[in-house]
Amino acid sequence: MATQTQRIGKRTVKIFKIQNRQGYAALCDDHLTEGSTQNQALDRMLKALARTERKAKKK
């Protein structure tokens, strides 16, 4: 399984092909997102991290 690593700000995102499924997954800071392409999984991760940051600022 080939893993690609990218950075979003100071965070590291691991993108990998999902076994026994079509598509890719992205893993970062206890978030897991899936997409049909690597870029889609990364875009969904960006949204998940932004949502978490908004929730943290409200507290």
C-alpha positions in Angstrom: 0.0 0.0 0.0 1.6 3.2 -1.2 1.2 6.2 1.2 1.5 9.7 0.1 2.2 12.4 2.7 1.2 16.1 2.3 1.1 19.0 4.6 -1.8 21.3 5.6 -0.3 24.1 7.6 1.7 22.4 10.4 -0.3 19.2 10.1 0.7 16.1 8.2 -1.9 14.3 6.1 -1.4 10.7 5.0 -3.3 9.7 1.8 -3.5 6.1 0.9 -5.5 3.7 -1.4 -8.2 1.8 0.5 -7.9 -1.9 0.3 -11.0 -3.8 -0.9 -12.7 -0.6 -1.9 -12.6 2.0 -4.6 -11.0 5.3 -3.8 -8.6 6.9 -1.4 -8.5 7.9 2.3 -6.9 10.8 4.1 -5.9 10.6 7.8 -4.9 13.5 10.0 -5.4 14.5 13.7 -8.0 11.7 14.4 -10.0 12.6 11.2 -10.5 10.1 8.4 -12.0 11.2 5.1 -12.6 9.2 1.9 -12.8 10.3 -1.8 -12.7 8.7 -5.2 -9.4 10.5 -6.0 -6.5 11.6 -3.9 -7.4 15.3 -4.4 -11.0 14.7 -3.3 -9.9 13.0 -0.1 -7.5 15.9 0.6 -10.2 18.5 -0.1 -12.6 16.8 2.3 -9.8 16.7 4.9 -9.4 20.5 4.5 -13.1 20.9 5.3 -13.0 18.6 8.3 -10.0 20.4 9.8 -11.6 23.8 9.2 -14.9 22.6 10.9 -12.9 21.3 13.9 -11.0 24.7 14.2 -14.3 26.6 14.1 -15.8 24.4 16.9 -12.6 24.9 19.0 -12.8 28.7 18.6 -16.4 28.8 19.8 -15.4 27.3 23.2 
